[in-house]
Amino acid sequence: MLDVDGVLTDGRLYFSSRGEELKVFHVRDGHGIKLLMLSGVAVAAISGRRSAAVTTRMRELGVRMSCRLAATKWPRWPISRANSRSTRKPRRASSMTRPICR
């Protein structure tokens, strides 16, 4: 389970002149996600914001489990929700998030 904002992005919010939200993803993160999935690890993503950029990026990477607008993102809700959507039940689950404060 990967938090999008601040983990898969730099944590900043970018907006176009038309008000569209833009996100910056690093190609190495995408490569790592693909390698994880190739090794049999199920990957899921979660974000507190609705973003077409996140939807597009997760689709490009083949991440089928994603959740947007999750007000109570951590610690249990997303993992239990991802488990209920998955056809394979994991023996272990892990999450990667950003620190709440610096």
C-alpha positions, 0 to 999 in steps of 0.5 A: 500500500503506497501513499501517493502524495509525498511518497510517489510525488514530491508532496507539492501541489501544482495547478495549471492556469485552467485549475487542473491539478498536476503531479510529478512522478519519478520514473524510478518509482514506477520502475520499482513498482513494476519490478515488485509486481513482476515478483508477485507482490500486489501493489495498491495506492491511496490518495486523499485527493481526486486526481486524473494524474494519479488515475492515469499513472496507476493505470500506466503501471498496472496498479489495479487497486487504488483508492482516492478521497480516503479521509481516514487513510491510515493505518488499517482501512486501506489495507483491509479494503485492498484485501477485500478487493483482491482475489489473493489474500496476502499473508503480510501487508505493508504500507509506505507513507510520508511523515505527518510532520517534518 
